[in-house]
Amino acid sequence: MRVMTEYEYRVLTFDRHTTKTAARQAVREHAEYGRWELSRSVIYEGGVRRIWLRRRIMRVERTA
């Protein structure tokens, strides 16, 4: 039987005045402390950065 992996997502949005270093630091902190991983990254025409992070949902079965 194949188990489907479920993810939860978090979207980080940075305005055009945020430096690349500051955005990278924010993603690094989420990855290190919250166990998030980079899913997608987009830089829009106006300079806005949007970064999608994901992490696996761990389901624990209870036994009575």
mmJSON file of the N, C-alpha and C atoms, coordinates in Angstrom:
{"data_MODEL":{"atom_site":{
"group_PDB":["ATOM","ATOM","ATOM","ATOM","ATOM","ATOM","ATOM","ATOM","ATOM","ATOM","ATOM","ATOM","ATOM","ATOM","ATOM","ATOM","ATOM","ATOM","ATOM","ATOM","ATOM","ATOM","ATOM","ATOM","ATOM","ATOM","ATOM","ATOM","ATOM","ATOM","ATOM","ATOM","ATOM","ATOM","ATOM","ATOM","ATOM","ATOM","ATOM","ATOM","ATOM","ATOM","ATOM","ATOM","ATOM","ATOM","ATOM","ATOM","ATOM","ATOM","ATOM","ATOM","ATOM","ATOM","ATOM","ATOM","ATOM","ATOM","ATOM","ATOM","ATOM","ATOM","ATOM","ATOM","ATOM","ATOM","ATOM","ATOM","ATOM","ATOM","ATOM","ATOM","ATOM","ATOM","ATOM","ATOM","ATOM","ATOM","ATOM","ATOM","ATOM","ATOM","ATOM","ATOM","ATOM","ATOM","ATOM","ATOM","ATOM","ATOM","ATOM","ATOM","ATOM","ATOM","ATOM","ATOM","ATOM","ATOM","ATOM","ATOM","ATOM","ATOM","ATOM","ATOM","ATOM","ATOM","ATOM","ATOM","ATOM","ATOM","ATOM","ATOM","ATOM","ATOM","ATOM","ATOM","ATOM","ATOM","ATOM","ATOM","ATOM","ATOM","ATOM","ATOM","ATOM","ATOM","ATOM","ATOM","ATOM","ATOM","ATOM","ATOM","ATOM","ATOM","ATOM","ATOM","ATOM","ATOM","ATOM","ATOM","ATOM","ATOM","ATOM","ATOM","ATOM","ATOM","ATOM","ATOM","ATOM","ATOM","ATOM","ATOM","ATOM","ATOM","ATOM","ATOM","ATOM","ATOM","ATOM","ATOM","ATOM","ATOM","ATOM","ATOM","ATOM","ATOM","ATOM","ATOM","ATOM","ATOM","ATOM","ATOM","ATOM","ATOM","ATOM","ATOM","ATOM","ATOM","ATOM","ATOM","ATOM","ATOM","ATOM","ATOM","ATOM","ATOM","ATOM","ATOM","ATOM","ATOM","ATOM","ATOM"],
"id":[1,2,3,4,5,6,7,8,9,10,11,12,13,14,15,16,17,18,19,20,21,22,23,24,25,26,27,28,29,30,31,32,33,34,35,36,37,38,39,40,41,42,43,44,45,46,47,48,49,50,51,52,53,54,55,56,57,58,59,60,61,62,63,64,65,66,67,68,69,70,71,72,73,74,75,76,77,78,79,80,81,82,83,84,85,86,87,88,89,90,91,92,93,94,95,96,97,98,99,100,101,102,103,104,105,106,107,108,109,110,111,112,113,114,115,116,117,118,119,120,121,122,123,124,125,126,127,128,129,130,131,132,133,134,135,136,137,138,139,140,141,142,143,144,145,146,147,148,149,150,151,152,153,154,155,156,157,158,159,160,161,162,163,164,165,166,167,168,169,170,171,172,173,174,175,176,177,178,179,180,181,182,183,184,185,186,187,188,189,190,191,192],
"type_symbol":["N","C","C","N","C","C","N","C","C","N","C","C","N","C","C","N","C","C","N","C","C","N","C","C","N","C","C","N","C","C","N","C","C","N","C","C","N","C","C","N","C","C","N","C","C","N","C","C","N","C","C","N","C","C","N","C","C","N","C","C","N","C","C","N","C","C","N","C","C","N","C","C","N","C","C","N","C","C","N","C","C","N","C","C","N","C","C","N","C","C","N","C","C","N","C","C","N","C","C","N","C","C","N","C","C","N","C","C","N","C","C","N","C","C","N","C","C","N","C","C","N","C","C","N","C","C","N","C","C","N","C","C","N","C","C","N","C","C","N","C","C","N","C","C","N","C","C","N","C","C","N","C","C","N","C","C","N","C","C","N","C","C","N","C","C","N","C","C","N","C","C","N","C","C","N","C","C","N","C","C","N","C","C","N","C","C","N","C","C","N","C","C"],
"label_atom_id":["N","CA","C","N","CA","C","N","CA","C","N","CA","C","N","CA","C","N","CA","C","N","CA","C","N","CA","C","N","CA","C","N","CA","C","N","CA","C","N","CA","C","N","CA","C","N","CA","C","N","CA","C","N","CA","C","N","CA","C","N","CA","C","N","CA","C","N","CA","C","N","CA","C","N","CA","C","N","CA","C","N","CA","C","N","CA","C","N","CA","C","N","CA","C","N","CA","C","N","CA","C","N","CA","C","N","CA","C","N","CA","C","N","CA","C","N","CA","C","N","CA","C","N","CA","C","N","CA","C","N","CA","C","N","CA","C","N","CA","C","N","CA","C","N","CA","C","N","CA","C","N","CA","C","N","CA","C","N","CA","C","N","CA","C","N","CA","C","N","CA","C","N","CA","C","N","CA","C","N","CA","C","N","CA","C","N","CA","C","N","CA","C","N","CA","C","N","CA","C","N","CA","C","N","CA","C","N","CA","C","N","CA","C","N","CA","C","N","CA","C","N","CA","C"],
"label_alt_id":[null,null,null,null,null,null,null,null,null,null,null,null,null,null,null,null,null,null,null,null,null,null,null,null,null,null,null,null,null,null,null,null,null,null,null,null,null,null,null,null,null,null,null,null,null,null,null,null,null,null,null,null,null,null,null,null,null,null,null,null,null,null,null,null,null,null,null,null,null,null,null,null,null,null,null,null,null,null,null,null,null,null,null,null,null,null,null,null,null,null,null,null,null,null,null,null,null,null,null,null,null,null,null,null,null,null,null,null,null,null,null,null,null,null,null,null,null,null,null,null,null,null,null,null,null,null,null,null,null,null,null,null,null,null,null,null,null,null,null,null,null,null,null,null,null,null,null,null,null,null,null,null,null,null,null,null,null,null,null,null,null,null,null,null,null,null,null,null,null,null,null,null,null,null,null,null,null,null,null,null,null,null,null,null,null,null,null,null,null,null,null,null],
"label_comp_id":["MET","MET","MET","ARG","ARG","ARG","VAL","VAL","VAL","MET","MET","MET","THR","THR","THR","GLU","GLU","GLU","TYR","TYR","TYR","GLU","GLU","GLU","TYR","TYR","TYR","ARG","ARG","ARG","VAL","VAL","VAL","LEU","LEU","LEU","THR","THR","THR","PHE","PHE","PHE","ASP","ASP","ASP","ARG","ARG","ARG","HIS","HIS","HIS","THR","THR","THR","THR","THR","THR","LYS","LYS","LYS","THR","THR","THR","ALA","ALA","ALA","ALA","ALA","ALA","ARG","ARG","ARG","GLN","GLN","GLN","ALA","ALA","ALA","VAL","VAL","VAL","ARG","ARG","ARG","GLU","GLU","GLU","HIS","HIS","HIS","ALA","ALA","ALA","GLU","GLU","GLU","TYR","TYR","TYR","GLY","GLY","GLY","ARG","ARG","ARG","TRP","TRP","TRP","GLU","GLU","GLU","LEU","LEU","LEU","SER","SER","SER","ARG","ARG","ARG","SER","SER","SER","VAL","VAL","VAL","ILE","ILE","ILE","TYR","TYR","TYR","GLU","GLU","GLU","GLY","GLY","GLY","GLY","GLY","GLY","VAL","VAL","VAL","ARG","ARG","ARG","ARG","ARG","ARG","ILE","ILE","ILE","TRP","TRP","TRP","LEU","LEU","LEU","ARG","ARG","ARG","ARG","ARG","ARG","ARG","ARG","ARG","ILE","ILE","ILE","MET","MET","MET","ARG","ARG","ARG","VAL","VAL","VAL","GLU","GLU","GLU","ARG","ARG","ARG","THR","THR","THR","ALA","ALA","ALA"],
"label_asym_id":["A","A","A","A","A","A","A","A","A","A","A","A","A","A","A","A","A","A","A","A","A","A","A","A","A","A","A","A","A","A","A","A","A","A","A","A","A","A","A","A","A","A","A","A","A","A","A","A","A","A","A","A","A","A","A","A","A","A","A","A","A","A","A","A","A","A","A","A","A","A","A","A","A","A","A","A","A","A","A","A","A","A","A","A","A","A","A","A","A","A","A","A","A","A","A","A","A","A","A","A","A","A","A","A","A","A","A","A","A","A","A","A","A","A","A","A","A","A","A","A","A","A","A","A","A","A","A","A","A","A","A","A","A","A","A","A","A","A","A","A","A","A","A","A","A","A","A","A","A","A","A","A","A","A","A","A","A","A","A","A","A","A","A","A","A","A","A","A","A","A","A","A","A","A","A","A","A","A","A","A","A","A","A","A","A","A","A","A","A","A","A","A"],
"label_entity_id":["1","1","1","1","1","1","1","1","1","1","1","1","1","1","1","1","1","1","1","1","1","1","1","1","1","1","1","1","1","1","1","1","1","1","1","1","1","1","1","1","1","1","1","1","1","1","1","1","1","1","1","1","1","1","1","1","1","1","1","1","1","1","1","1","1","1","1","1","1","1","1","1","1","1","1","1","1","1","1","1","1","1","1","1","1","1","1","1","1","1","1","1","1","1","1","1","1","1","1","1","1","1","1","1","1","1","1","1","1","1","1","1","1","1","1","1","1","1","1","1","1","1","1","1","1","1","1","1","1","1","1","1","1","1","1","1","1","1","1","1","1","1","1","1","1","1","1","1","1","1","1","1","1","1","1","1","1","1","1","1","1","1","1","1","1","1","1","1","1","1","1","1","1","1","1","1","1","1","1","1","1","1","1","1","1","1","1","1","1","1","1","1"],
"label_seq_id":[1,1,1,2,2,2,3,3,3,4,4,4,5,5,5,6,6,6,7,7,7,8,8,8,9,9,9,10,10,10,11,11,11,12,12,12,13,13,13,14,14,14,15,15,15,16,16,16,17,17,17,18,18,18,19,19,19,20,20,20,21,21,21,22,22,22,23,23,23,24,24,24,25,25,25,26,26,26,27,27,27,28,28,28,29,29,29,30,30,30,31,31,31,32,32,32,33,33,33,34,34,34,35,35,35,36,36,36,37,37,37,38,38,38,39,39,39,40,40,40,41,41,41,42,42,42,43,43,43,44,44,44,45,45,45,46,46,46,47,47,47,48,48,48,49,49,49,50,50,50,51,51,51,52,52,52,53,53,53,54,54,54,55,55,55,56,56,56,57,57,57,58,58,58,59,59,59,60,60,60,61,61,61,62,62,62,63,63,63,64,64,64],
"pdbx_PDB_ins_code":[null,null,null,null,null,null,null,null,null,null,null,null,null,null,null,null,null,null,null,null,null,null,null,null,null,null,null,null,null,null,null,null,null,null,null,null,null,null,null,null,null,null,null,null,null,null,null,null,null,null,null,null,null,null,null,null,null,null,null,null,null,null,null,null,null,null,null,null,null,null,null,null,null,null,null,null,null,null,null,null,null,null,null,null,null,null,null,null,null,null,null,null,null,null,null,null,null,null,null,null,null,null,null,null,null,null,null,null,null,null,null,null,null,null,null,null,null,null,null,null,null,null,null,null,null,null,null,null,null,null,null,null,null,null,null,null,null,null,null,null,null,null,null,null,null,null,null,null,null,null,null,null,null,null,null,null,null,null,null,null,null,null,null,null,null,null,null,null,null,null,null,null,null,null,null,null,null,null,null,null,null,null,null,null,null,null,null,null,null,null,null,null],
"Cartn_x":[0.838,0.0,0.883,0.57,1.364,0.771,1.618,1.185,1.44,0.413,0.561,1.206,2.203,2.867,2.109,1.76,1.044,1.996,1.846,2.686,1.822,2.387,1.79,2.726,2.153,2.913,2.889,3.942,4.045,4.628,4.021,4.476,5.103,6.341,7.034,7.076,6.713,6.713,7.633,8.525,9.477,9.303,9.29,9.148,10.464,10.435,11.6,12.772,12.538,13.607,14.35,13.827,14.487,15.675,16.813,18.0,17.919,18.677,18.728,19.273,20.23,20.823,19.796,18.959,17.933,16.888,16.492,15.52,16.105,17.356,18.023,18.121,18.408,18.505,17.153,16.072,14.735,14.398,14.708,14.455,15.317,16.559,17.47,16.952,16.442,15.911,14.681,13.794,12.621,13.047,14.038,14.499,15.165,15.966,16.726,15.846,14.985,14.22,12.825,12.244,10.893,10.812,11.967,12.052,11.328,11.36,10.772,11.82,11.364,12.256,11.715,12.615,12.241,11.479,10.305,9.499,9.539,9.423,9.366,9.781,10.371,10.794,10.537,9.912,9.591,9.943,10.555,10.778,9.892,8.964,8.023,8.623,7.957,8.465,8.743,7.947,8.153,9.257,9.854,10.931,10.486,9.199,8.681,9.12,9.631,10.033,8.967,8.58,7.652,8.281,8.346,9.016,8.048,7.864,7.003,7.876,7.547,8.232,7.248,7.747,6.861,7.537,6.71,7.215,6.192,6.707,5.844,4.974,3.738,2.832,3.032,3.388,3.636,2.384,1.728,0.539,0.964,0.481,0.805,-0.467,-0.376,-1.529,-1.537,-2.701,-2.832,-3.326,-2.754,-3.242,-3.918,-5.06,-5.852,-5.433],
"Cartn_y":[-1.18,0.0,1.242,2.189,3.405,4.508,5.167,6.243,7.578,8.417,9.749,10.674,11.405,12.359,13.673,14.198,15.464,16.536,17.725,18.85,20.007,20.806,22.095,23.144,24.272,25.302,26.612,27.38,28.736,29.611,30.773,31.695,32.911,33.198,34.388,35.393,36.643,37.695,38.813,39.222,40.291,41.401,42.648,43.758,44.002,44.915,45.142,45.77,46.318,46.959,45.974,44.767,43.745,43.192,43.127,42.62,41.106,40.625,39.185,38.453,39.081,38.485,38.356,39.386,39.339,38.274,38.169,37.143,35.745,35.573,34.282,33.912,34.894,34.652,34.216,34.842,34.464,33.03,32.665,31.294,30.31,30.664,29.801,29.552,30.586,30.424,29.518,29.686,28.808,27.36,27.167,25.814,25.166,25.936,25.374,25.088,26.022,25.882,25.305,25.481,25.001,23.794,23.308,22.146,22.356,23.583,23.899,23.675,23.376,23.266,24.142,24.605,25.483,24.691,25.193,24.545,25.317,26.651,27.48,28.896,29.577,30.956,31.738,32.924,33.741,35.192,35.863,37.305,37.945,38.786,39.416,40.668,41.194,42.31,43.551,43.827,44.995,44.827,43.639,43.388,42.649,42.329,41.594,40.139,39.612,38.197,37.433,36.281,35.406,34.023,33.459,32.181,31.23,30.049,29.032,28.006,27.737,26.72,25.597,24.398,23.28,22.393,21.66,20.618,19.5,18.303,17.125,17.133,16.715,16.541,15.133,15.027,13.721,13.302,12.278,11.737,10.635,10.713,9.708,8.929,7.625,6.8,6.489,6.662,6.337,4.912,4.237,2.894,2.965,2.374,2.458,1.436],
"Cartn_z":[0.0,0.0,0.0,-0.848,-0.97,-0.112,0.645,1.526,0.83,0.774,0.18,1.208,0.784,1.65,1.588,2.755,2.82,3.329,2.777,3.154,3.622,4.517,4.835,4.257,3.872,3.175,3.933,3.784,4.331,3.228,3.036,1.991,2.656,2.281,2.757,1.61,1.906,0.897,1.36,0.481,0.78,-0.243,0.217,-0.719,-1.449,-2.394,-3.243,-2.508,-1.325,-0.559,0.345,0.484,1.287,0.503,1.148,0.466,0.288,-0.659,-0.904,0.318,0.985,2.189,3.308,3.504,4.55,4.237,2.979,2.591,2.792,2.42,2.595,4.079,4.92,6.36,6.934,6.489,6.967,6.565,5.327,4.873,5.648,5.897,6.651,8.066,8.723,10.078,10.096,9.125,9.055,8.821,7.983,7.675,8.885,9.586,10.702,11.916,12.268,13.503,13.293,12.111,11.882,10.98,10.52,9.64,8.313,7.807,6.506,5.427,4.218,3.074,1.944,1.1,0.01,-1.042,-1.402,-2.422,-3.731,-3.634,-4.837,-4.493,-5.444,-5.249,-6.533,-6.404,-7.568,-7.26,-8.236,-8.144,-9.204,-8.76,-9.677,-10.299,-11.302,-12.086,-11.241,-10.231,-9.387,-8.364,-8.302,-7.359,-6.108,-6.017,-4.854,-4.958,-3.852,-3.785,-3.022,-3.545,-2.839,-2.787,-1.587,-1.373,-0.684,-1.278,-0.704,0.009,1.263,2.053,2.33,2.493,2.823,3.854,4.593,5.478,5.545,5.754,5.793,7.026,6.859,7.993,8.509,9.769,10.369,11.14,10.654,11.318,12.265,13.482,14.483,14.8,14.666,14.975,16.461,17.055,18.475,18.637,19.593,19.921,21.278,21.331,22.567,23.583],
"occupancy":[1.0,1.0,1.0,1.0,1.0,1.0,1.0,1.0,1.0,1.0,1.0,1.0,1.0,1.0,1.0,1.0,1.0,1.0,1.0,1.0,1.0,1.0,1.0,1.0,1.0,1.0,1.0,1.0,1.0,1.0,1.0,1.0,1.0,1.0,1.0,1.0,1.0,1.0,1.0,1.0,1.0,1.0,1.0,1.0,1.0,1.0,1.0,1.0,1.0,1.0,1.0,1.0,1.0,1.0,1.0,1.0,1.0,1.0,1.0,1.0,1.0,1.0,1.0,1.0,1.0,1.0,1.0,1.0,1.0,1.0,1.0,1.0,1.0,1.0,1.0,1.0,1.0,1.0,1.0,1.0,1.0,1.0,1.0,1.0,1.0,1.0,1.0,1.0,1.0,1.0,1.0,1.0,1.0,1.0,1.0,1.0,1.0,1.0,1.0,1.0,1.0,1.0,1.0,1.0,1.0,1.0,1.0,1.0,1.0,1.0,1.0,1.0,1.0,1.0,1.0,1.0,1.0,1.0,1.0,1.0,1.0,1.0,1.0,1.0,1.0,1.0,1.0,1.0,1.0,1.0,1.0,1.0,1.0,1.0,1.0,1.0,1.0,1.0,1.0,1.0,1.0,1.0,1.0,1.0,1.0,1.0,1.0,1.0,1.0,1.0,1.0,1.0,1.0,1.0,1.0,1.0,1.0,1.0,1.0,1.0,1.0,1.0,1.0,1.0,1.0,1.0,1.0,1.0,1.0,1.0,1.0,1.0,1.0,1.0,1.0,1.0,1.0,1.0,1.0,1.0,1.0,1.0,1.0,1.0,1.0,1.0,1.0,1.0,1.0,1.0,1.0,1.0],
"B_iso_or_equiv":[0.0,0.0,0.0,0.0,0.0,0.0,0.0,0.0,0.0,0.0,0.0,0.0,0.0,0.0,0.0,0.0,0.0,0.0,0.0,0.0,0.0,0.0,0.0,0.0,0.0,0.0,0.0,0.0,0.0,0.0,0.0,0.0,0.0,0.0,0.0,0.0,0.0,0.0,0.0,0.0,0.0,0.0,0.0,0.0,0.0,0.0,0.0,0.0,0.0,0.0,0.0,0.0,0.0,0.0,0.0,0.0,0.0,0.0,0.0,0.0,0.0,0.0,0.0,0.0,0.0,0.0,0.0,0.0,0.0,0.0,0.0,0.0,0.0,0.0,0.0,0.0,0.0,0.0,0.0,0.0,0.0,0.0,0.0,0.0,0.0,0.0,0.0,0.0,0.0,0.0,0.0,0.0,0.0,0.0,0.0,0.0,0.0,0.0,0.0,0.0,0.0,0.0,0.0,0.0,0.0,0.0,0.0,0.0,0.0,0.0,0.0,0.0,0.0,0.0,0.0,0.0,0.0,0.0,0.0,0.0,0.0,0.0,0.0,0.0,0.0,0.0,0.0,0.0,0.0,0.0,0.0,0.0,0.0,0.0,0.0,0.0,0.0,0.0,0.0,0.0,0.0,0.0,0.0,0.0,0.0,0.0,0.0,0.0,0.0,0.0,0.0,0.0,0.0,0.0,0.0,0.0,0.0,0.0,0.0,0.0,0.0,0.0,0.0,0.0,0.0,0.0,0.0,0.0,0.0,0.0,0.0,0.0,0.0,0.0,0.0,0.0,0.0,0.0,0.0,0.0,0.0,0.0,0.0,0.0,0.0,0.0,0.0,0.0,0.0,0.0,0.0,0.0],
"pdbx_formal_charge":[null,null,null,null,null,null,null,null,null,null,null,null,null,null,null,null,null,null,null,null,null,null,null,null,null,null,null,null,null,null,null,null,null,null,null,null,null,null,null,null,null,null,null,null,null,null,null,null,null,null,null,null,null,null,null,null,null,null,null,null,null,null,null,null,null,null,null,null,null,null,null,null,null,null,null,null,null,null,null,null,null,null,null,null,null,null,null,null,null,null,null,null,null,null,null,null,null,null,null,null,null,null,null,null,null,null,null,null,null,null,null,null,null,null,null,null,null,null,null,null,null,null,null,null,null,null,null,null,null,null,null,null,null,null,null,null,null,null,null,null,null,null,null,null,null,null,null,null,null,null,null,null,null,null,null,null,null,null,null,null,null,null,null,null,null,null,null,null,null,null,null,null,null,null,null,null,null,null,null,null,null,null,null,null,null,null,null,null,null,null,null,null],
"auth_seq_id":[1,1,1,2,2,2,3,3,3,4,4,4,5,5,5,6,6,6,7,7,7,8,8,8,9,9,9,10,10,10,11,11,11,12,12,12,13,13,13,14,14,14,15,15,15,16,16,16,17,17,17,18,18,18,19,19,19,20,20,20,21,21,21,22,22,22,23,23,23,24,24,24,25,25,25,26,26,26,27,27,27,28,28,28,29,29,29,30,30,30,31,31,31,32,32,32,33,33,33,34,34,34,35,35,35,36,36,36,37,37,37,38,38,38,39,39,39,40,40,40,41,41,41,42,42,42,43,43,43,44,44,44,45,45,45,46,46,46,47,47,47,48,48,48,49,49,49,50,50,50,51,51,51,52,52,52,53,53,53,54,54,54,55,55,55,56,56,56,57,57,57,58,58,58,59,59,59,60,60,60,61,61,61,62,62,62,63,63,63,64,64,64],
"auth_comp_id":["MET","MET","MET","ARG","ARG","ARG","VAL","VAL","VAL","MET","MET","MET","THR","THR","THR","GLU","GLU","GLU","TYR","TYR","TYR","GLU","GLU","GLU","TYR","TYR","TYR","ARG","ARG","ARG","VAL","VAL","VAL","LEU","LEU","LEU","THR","THR","THR","PHE","PHE","PHE","ASP","ASP","ASP","ARG","ARG","ARG","HIS","HIS","HIS","THR","THR","THR","THR","THR","THR","LYS","LYS","LYS","THR","THR","THR","ALA","ALA","ALA","ALA","ALA","ALA","ARG","ARG","ARG","GLN","GLN","GLN","ALA","ALA","ALA","VAL","VAL","VAL","ARG","ARG","ARG","GLU","GLU","GLU","HIS","HIS","HIS","ALA","ALA","ALA","GLU","GLU","GLU","TYR","TYR","TYR","GLY","GLY","GLY","ARG","ARG","ARG","TRP","TRP","TRP","GLU","GLU","GLU","LEU","LEU","LEU","SER","SER","SER","ARG","ARG","ARG","SER","SER","SER","VAL","VAL","VAL","ILE","ILE","ILE","TYR","TYR","TYR","GLU","GLU","GLU","GLY","GLY","GLY","GLY","GLY","GLY","VAL","VAL","VAL","ARG","ARG","ARG","ARG","ARG","ARG","ILE","ILE","ILE","TRP","TRP","TRP","LEU","LEU","LEU","ARG","ARG","ARG","ARG","ARG","ARG","ARG","ARG","ARG","ILE","ILE","ILE","MET","MET","MET","ARG","ARG","ARG","VAL","VAL","VAL","GLU","GLU","GLU","ARG","ARG","ARG","THR","THR","THR","ALA","ALA","ALA"],
"auth_asym_id":["A","A","A","A","A","A","A","A","A","A","A","A","A","A","A","A","A","A","A","A","A","A","A","A","A","A","A","A","A","A","A","A","A","A","A","A","A","A","A","A","A","A","A","A","A","A","A","A","A","A","A","A","A","A","A","A","A","A","A","A","A","A","A","A","A","A","A","A","A","A","A","A","A","A","A","A","A","A","A","A","A","A","A","A","A","A","A","A","A","A","A","A","A","A","A","A","A","A","A","A","A","A","A","A","A","A","A","A","A","A","A","A","A","A","A","A","A","A","A","A","A","A","A","A","A","A","A","A","A","A","A","A","A","A","A","A","A","A","A","A","A","A","A","A","A","A","A","A","A","A","A","A","A","A","A","A","A","A","A","A","A","A","A","A","A","A","A","A","A","A","A","A","A","A","A","A","A","A","A","A","A","A","A","A","A","A","A","A","A","A","A","A"],
"auth_atom_id":["N","CA","C","N","CA","C","N","CA","C","N","CA","C","N","CA","C","N","CA","C","N","CA","C","N","CA","C","N","CA","C","N","CA","C","N","CA","C","N","CA","C","N","CA","C","N","CA","C","N","CA","C","N","CA","C","N","CA","C","N","CA","C","N","CA","C","N","CA","C","N","CA","C","N","CA","C","N","CA","C","N","CA","C","N","CA","C","N","CA","C","N","CA","C","N","CA","C","N","CA","C","N","CA","C","N","CA","C","N","CA","C","N","CA","C","N","CA","C","N","CA","C","N","CA","C","N","CA","C","N","CA","C","N","CA","C","N","CA","C","N","CA","C","N","CA","C","N","CA","C","N","CA","C","N","CA","C","N","CA","C","N","CA","C","N","CA","C","N","CA","C","N","CA","C","N","CA","C","N","CA","C","N","CA","C","N","CA","C","N","CA","C","N","CA","C","N","CA","C","N","CA","C","N","CA","C","N","CA","C","N","CA","C","N","CA","C","N","CA","C","N","CA","C"],
"pdbx_PDB_model_num":[1,1,1,1,1,1,1,1,1,1,1,1,1,1,1,1,1,1,1,1,1,1,1,1,1,1,1,1,1,1,1,1,1,1,1,1,1,1,1,1,1,1,1,1,1,1,1,1,1,1,1,1,1,1,1,1,1,1,1,1,1,1,1,1,1,1,1,1,1,1,1,1,1,1,1,1,1,1,1,1,1,1,1,1,1,1,1,1,1,1,1,1,1,1,1,1,1,1,1,1,1,1,1,1,1,1,1,1,1,1,1,1,1,1,1,1,1,1,1,1,1,1,1,1,1,1,1,1,1,1,1,1,1,1,1,1,1,1,1,1,1,1,1,1,1,1,1,1,1,1,1,1,1,1,1,1,1,1,1,1,1,1,1,1,1,1,1,1,1,1,1,1,1,1,1,1,1,1,1,1,1,1,1,1,1,1,1,1,1,1,1,1]
}}}
